Amino acid sequence: MMDSILIRAFIQVLDLLLTIYVWLIIARAIISWVNPYPYHPVVRFLHRATEPILAPARRIIPPIYGLDLSPIVVIFLIYLLKEILREIAFRM
């Protein structure tokens, strides 16, 4: 009983962190459209927070006609992971 409560709480926290990460990716994508000052602290934070995940996705799916699709792929995979976690929590 107590174990399932702890696991559900952990899954909820992980779900929240994944949601925040999706918003960080969206913010980085929007900021990239306006060619921001690269040394601004917010820009540097978004780059440092998202690049470790976006870079491997970019190696698998290179930009097509200059359009970087890696944020879309990563967001899709995050939502897939969130659904798997919700299914695990539901079955407990």
Stockholm file with secondary structure:
# STOCKHOLM 1.0

chainA/1-92         MMDSILIRAFIQVLDLLLTIYVWLIIARAIISWVNPYPYHPVVRFLHRATEPILAPARRIIPPIYGLDLSPIVVIFLIYLLKEILREIAFRM
#=GR chainA/1-92 SS CHHHHHHHHHHHHHHHHHHHHHHHHHHHHHHHHTCCCTTSHHHHHHHHHHHHHHHHHHHHSCCBTTBCCHHHHHHHHHHHHHHHHHHHHHHC
#=GC SS_cons        CHHHHHHHHHHHHHHHHHHHHHHHHHHHHHHHHTCCCTTSHHHHHHHHHHHHHHHHHHHHSCCBTTBCCHHHHHHHHHHHHHHHHHHHHHHC
//
